[in-house]
Amino acid sequence: MTQTVTFEDVWKMFQEMVREDRERRAELDRRFQETDRKFQETDRQMKETDRRMQETDRQMQETDRLVKEVSRQVGNLGSRWGEFVEGIVAPACETLFAKRGIPVHRVSPRVKATSLDGSRRMEIDLMVVNTDSVVLVEVKSRLTAEDVRDHLKRVREFKEFYEGANGAKVMGAVAGILIDNDVDRFAMNEGLFVIVQSGDSVKLANDETFVPRIW
């Protein structure tokens, strides 16, 4: 027997459909709002990331500027430090070498010369001169073994640069405020005077028995 569908049954079905539709719409609206919120949050995060990247770029540019400025100042300091060291060593040379039986008539800073054949150039930090002797002094804020080797080559070749030095006794000296390990001993073994810091002045590290090498 077929069940009769009443108006009340249809009305209940309609109300149920309306309720389900409202729930679906409410759920869709909630999901849309959640999606919109996530989009807004993503947009905010992207803007924050962009701001941080711009700030990082600004900081990197500032760091680069500071590095360049420090490098420039260090370069200037290195030049002035060299002049400062020479300013200490040069005035002391007369006394230091006179005590070792080498009278000093003149101390010439930053001497430059060209070899007699014109093919090479040489620069000497300090040239200590008397009538029959020349002491070539290399001055470094930090003295290394390589500095000593370079100066030995300079001393060996000196007579090829100075025509009047053929009859002179040529000697060498190195000076440093900071000296690498055993470099002073290496220089002395090669026959060089070694000038080191002593308080506000400098002194010879060579003992009284030291005999300089003559070139």
Sequence and secondary structure as in RCSB ss.txt:
>XXXX:A:sequence
MTQTVTFEDVWKMFQEMVREDRERRAELDRRFQETDRKFQETDRQMKETDRRMQETDRQMQETDRLVKEVSRQVG
NLGSRWGEFVEGIVAPACETLFAKRGIPVHRVSPRVKATSLDGSRRMEIDLMVVNTDSVVLVEVKSRLTAEDVRD
HLKRVREFKEFYEGANGAKVMGAVAGILIDNDVDRFAMNEGLFVIVQSGDSVKLANDETFVPRIW
>XXXX:A:secstr
      HHHHHHHHHHHHHHHHHHHHHHHHHHHHHHHHHHHHHHHHHHHHHHHHHHHHHHHHHHHHHHHHHHHHH
HHHHHHHHHHHHHHHHHHHHHHHTTT   SEEEEEEEEE TTSS EEEEEEEEE SSEEEEEEEEEEE HHHHHH
HHHHHHHGGGT GGGTTSEEEEEEEEEEE TTHHHHHHHTT EEEEEETTEEEE S TT      
